[in-house]
Amino acid sequence: MRNYLAAECYKVFRRKYFYLTLLVVLALEGVLLWGCWLSSTWGNAGMDFYSAATMVSVMLSIGAYATILTCDMVFSEQYKQNTLKNEVAYGLPRVRIYLGKLAVATLVSILAAAVMLALYVAGCWLLLPHNELDGVAMTLNGYVLAGAFPLWLGAQGITMACYFLVRNTTLAAFVSVGLLGVLPAILQGLGLLFHPVFETVRQIMPTVMLETLPNRAFQMDYVGMCWLVGVALLILSTAVGLTAFQKKEIR
């Protein structure tokens, strides 16, 4: 497994895809920071480190959808290019292939998220005025990230299952968006039309919980629920994806 992980890491980190994507996101962060700084210099007293730094809490859902990009970086059109068929034909166990790619996609996601968050918060610290709420901002960010991390893992598992089970990567991306973003809206509609149980199920969807986290600030029981749901989704999606991949004919 170690050799397989090393090979997958080498493959993904030597491609321009990862670096160009990260560069684009960091450029967008720079635009946001520039806007915050400009607003502050124009006399907006409400724009300070606290206001800008806590924007992290309202952008948590982006992390769930970003897993589509990291899975795409690792999976890399393997059905289309027949490289997955070659791996299986070479004799690599399908469990190793599946879990290896999932682990590397997760690693890529964690590294990218760490860089983006660190640079954004550092930029806020350097460019914007400070006050007694600085500590509150950092504590709030720590809270929402503690709850968001397992939900991002759950989303990563769902997305990787889609990429392994759907031969077309574009369609796999659409299925992932459907499960993460469209399904909660469908459940909401079903809850309004038929039975509240659908709304109850919607409340434990990862994207819905990510949106709810900032409103449940410092409620550690909700963080615990995020971990329960996130880990359960990761295990369940991996089990389903791996079981189906074991039986899937690779052509």
N, C-alpha and C positions, 0 to 999 in steps of 0.2 A: 504493500500500500504506500509506503514512504516514497518509493521510486515513482509510482504513478502520480502521487501528489506533486512531486518535484517536476515531473514532466508537464503536468497540466499548468502548474504555476509558471514554468518557463514559457509555455505556449502563450498564455494570456498576457504576461507582462512584457513580452517582446513585441506585441502587436500595438499599432498606433491607436486602435479603437479605445483602449482603456485611457490612455493619456489625453487623447483629443476630447473624449467625453468629460473627463475630469477638468480639463482646461475650460471647456464651455461652461460648465457649472460654476467654476471659480470666477469666470468672467461675469456671469450673471450675479453672483454674490458681490462682486466688486461694484456692479451697477447699483445694487441695493444699498450697499454701504455708502456709496457716493451720494445717493439720494438722501439717506439719513443724515449724513454730514452736511449736505447742502441745506436741508431743512433746519438743522440746528444753527448753522451760521447765519441764516436769514432771520433768526430770532424766535424760532419755535421752541419755547421753554419745555414743552412736553417731550421733545425728542432728545433723550439722553441714553446712557448706557443701558439702563433698565428697559426702556421702551424698545430699543433695537434688539438687545440680546434675547428678550423674551419672545421675539418673533419666531424663534426656534420652535416654541411650543405649538404654534399654529401651522407649521409646515411639516408636521410629523408624517402625514399621509404620503408625502412625496417619497419617503423612504420605502414604503410598501411597493409603490409603482416602480421605483428605481431597481428593484430586484429583477424586473424584466430585462433591464439593460445588462446587469451583471450575469444573469443566466445566459443571455445571448452572447456575451463576450466569451464565456467558457464553453458553451455548447457549439458555437461557431459553425452553423450549417452542416453538422456532421451527417445528417441523413442525406442531404443533397450531394455532398462530396464523398459519400461512402466511407468516410473515415471511421464511423462507429461500427460499420460492418467489418472493417479491417481489424479493429480492436477485438471484436468478438471472435473473428476467425483466427486471430493470433493466439487465442486461448485465455485471454484475460477474463476472470470471473465477472459476471454481470453485476454482482453486488459491489465489487471493487470499482467498476466503471461508474455506477450510479452514485455511490456514496463519495467517491473521489471528486466527481464533478460538483456535487452538492457542497462538499467541504471547501473546494477552491472558490466557488461562486460566493459562498458565505464569507470567506477570507477577503475576497476582493471588495465585497460590500462593506465589511467592517473597516478596512483600510481607507476606502474612499470616504465613508461617513466620518471617520476620525479626522482626516485631512480637512474636509469641508467645514466641519463644526469648529475645529481648532482655529482655522484661519478666519472664520466669520466672527467668532467671539473675540479673538485677538484684535481684529479690525475695529470692532465696536469699542473695545477697551482703549485703543489708541486714538480714535477719532472723535469720540463723543464725551460730553461732560459726565461727571460722576456725582453721586449723592449717597445718602444713607440706604438707598434701596439696592445698591450694587450686590450686597450679599443675598438679598431676596431673589434677585434675578438668577444668580448662580445656583441657589438652592432649588428654585423652580425648574431650571433647566436640568439639574441632576435628577429631580423627581420624574419629569416627563421622559427623560432618556432611559431611566431605569424601567419604566413601564413600556416604552416603545420598543426597546431592544428585543424582547421575546416575541412581540407581535411582528417585527420585521423578520425574525427567524421563521415564524410561521408562514409569512408571505413568501419567503425564499423557498420554503419547502413546496408550497402550492405551485409556484412558478416553475420550479425545476421539474416537477411531475408533469406539467403541461408540455415542457420542451421535450421530455423523453417520450411522451405518449402521442404527441401530435407531430407527424412527419414534417409538415411545413412550418418553418420557424415564424413566419409572419402570422399564420393562423394560431400558432401556439401563443404568441404575444397577445392576440385578440382574445383568446380564451382566458388567458391570465387576467387581462383587464376586466373581462366579463365576471370572473369569479370574485375579484377583489373590489371592483367598483360598481358593476351593474347589478349583481346579485343582491346587494343590500337594498338598492332602490326597489327591486322587484319584491323583496320580502316586506318592505315598508308598505307597498301598495296592497299586497295580500293581507297584511295585518289590518289595514284600514277597511278592506272589503269583506274579509271572511272571519278571521279569528286572531286575537291578540298573541297567540303563540308564535306567529310569524314575526311579529315585532320583537318578541323575546329572543328569538334566534338571531335577528338582525343585530341586536345589541351586543352579541359576542362575535360579530364579524371583525376581523383585524382593522380594517380601515375605519369602521364606526368607532371602535374602542380608541383608536389613535386620535380621532376627532374629539372624543369625550374626555380624554386624559387631562387637558388643561383645565377643564371645568370641575375636575375632581381633585384639585390641587392638594397635595400633602395627605391624601387619604391612602395610607399604605395598604389597606385591604384591597383597594382597587388595583394597586400595583401587583399585589399577589394574584389577583384575578387575571391580570394581563399575562403574568408568567404561566399560570395554569392553562389559559387559552392558547397562548403562543406556542408553548412546548407541545401541547396536545395536537395542535394543527400541524406542527413540524413532524411529529411522530406519525400521525395519521396519514398525511399527504405522502410522506416518504414510504410508508408501508404500502399504500395503494400504488404509488408510482413504481416502486421496486417490484412488487408482485406482478403488475401488468407488464413491466419491462422484461421480467424473467420469461414470460410466455410469448412475448412479442416476436414476430418473425422479422428479422432484419434483412431488408432487400436493398 
